[in-house]
Amino acid sequence: MGKASATKKIAILLCLFLSLTMPSFASSWYWIGNNNGANVYVDNGSVQKYPDHTELWVKVTDVPQPNSINAVAYLFKMYVKPDASGCFTYLQVLFADG
């Protein structure tokens, strides 16, 4: 009985500790919209604006199957740059483990 009680206390303390520390690792994902069934999110906390471009993290979930990368979700960094006509060009850097 004593060993089970100690294990239960350790588990509760571990859960309490993790619940207090996890928010510090959280991103602030903002839903942009739905594109062909896939949900698109931007991490507001990752947006970095520079004089000539902007960088941000994008997450796509619920990706319809089959698709070119055979994934149901993916994460990538996007570099957005306005051109002379006011349109935006962008580069996506896809991370395989995202």
Phi, psi and omega in degrees: 000319182294321180291319179294321179294319179293320178297319179296319179295319178297317179297318179294318178295321178296316177298318178297315179299314180295323180292333178277332183265335184299321180301334179291341179261355185287145173261159179258081182282131180243125182288124180270316181164190182242131180235106180055038178094347180265136177272133183246130180233150174239137176276103182302327181287346183263353185294123177237118182260132177237165181302326184250352180198171176231143178240141178201160176264138180235138177236134177239128180238167178056042181290127179299146179256152347283160177218173189294335180251003176055048180230154175265344177205152175206162185231135178210159175264136182242136175249119183246132182223125176285143177260183186297332182274358181093357176277164181251135170251151181214159177231130176255132174248107185275136178252121187299328182269010183281000000 
